[in-house]
Amino acid sequence: MTGTMREVIATMLSVVRQEFGLSLATIADEAGLSRARMEDIGRGVLCDDRETQALAKALRLADGSAFVDNASWHDEPVRLLTRRAEFQQLSQESRLRVCQLSQTARSLEFLRQRQAVGSTWDHFLKARDALRLRSPGRNLQPWQQGEQLAKALRKALGLGDEPIASMRDLVRDRFPSLTLLYGTLGQDGPEALLFADKSRGVTIALNLDAAKNGLSVVRRFNLAHELCHALVDVGRQCPLAHTTRQLDEVHLD
């Protein structure tokens, strides 16, 4: 294991603790390391090859070169996401799962670019611009804005008024540059996540642990909701991170 990869791990540990609010104990348990040893590593003691591999797996660093080439860990999408009230309510386990998903999206985009597929970010922007969707009127109620967007998108895609058989298939067929992931983000985790930036492309994730997402109609709604954010906000608010999660009573107040 190269010294460079150890440096990447050390940098990543600092960032996930600061940005995602993860404790060393949570990371140690995921990596299968003792908490005492994790405390040493957190203080700057270099980890050996086995520990480096365990931490890389725990943090979803699938290919170390991806993170040597793109070493800017303090990225704006993570800041946008982790400062939302919905994220602040999450347990340590759910925060870790969101962190892992964020890095998985990075790895997928990196591998696509290494395979000369090109940037999915650029492909998505071209597909989005071809639809010529406009932002809904700001004087409208949120449900009216959603209705207006849905009608405009149906018209642009030639869907007519018939029910959409499968939102998943619609995304796959009409927006192949958009990445759709299914993850286990914990019962208290977000129902859906959207990342949109050049290092991750445009990625929507659905949480299979969320109780409501067990209903197909809820998964359809959450996917459609995040898709609209991607089509309307990506490129206008760049980078972008969004989450779908119900606030508890305290935060609602």
Secondary structure, DSSP 8 states (H G I E B T S, - for coil): --HHHHHHHHHHHHHHHHHS---HHHHHHHHT--HHHHHHHHTT----HHHHHHHHHHTT---HHHHHHS---S-HHHHHHHTSHHHHT--HHHHHHHHHHHHHHHHHHHHHHHTT---HHHHHHHHHHHHT-----TTS-HHHHHHHHHHHHHHHHT-TTS--S-HHHHHHHH-TTEEEEEE---TTS-SEEEEEETTTEEEEEEESSSGGGGSHHHHHHHHHHHHHHHHHHTTTSSSEEEEE----HHHH-
